[in-house]
Amino acid sequence: MLKNEMDHYYEKIQQRESNYEDLYYVVSQIKDHEFGEIENPAIQAFIDFIKPDIPQRCLLKGKLSGNWTIEDLASEAANYIIDTVRGSLYNHGSLDYLHPIYDTCINFNTRI
């Protein structure tokens, strides 16, 4: 549901689909707002928009049981994205291609 809403926005503005970074950003905003870490009126409006459909969508998928809250779903979605990216990096094999980034960070920190 979130990806559909985000794809609609990005297709209109940038002619592209949302990616995991976009999804993680919004899921994190929802999670942080719902847990009281931040206050975000724009996110609240989005939560109010999607919240009524959540129970029905959970039942239709048949994969979620119990009473899931928006906080639960946002937290699990964020964890899923993190786990998927982590798994993709581990499955990549050698991470030697990231050494220039690592070296830059180390060199930057030693100059400060």
Secondary structure by P-SEA (a helix, b strand, c coil): caaaaaaaaaaacccccccaaaaaaaaaaaaaaaacccccaaaaaaaaacccaaaaaaaaaccccccccaaaaaaaaaaaaaaaaaaaaaaccccccaaaaaaaaaaaaaac
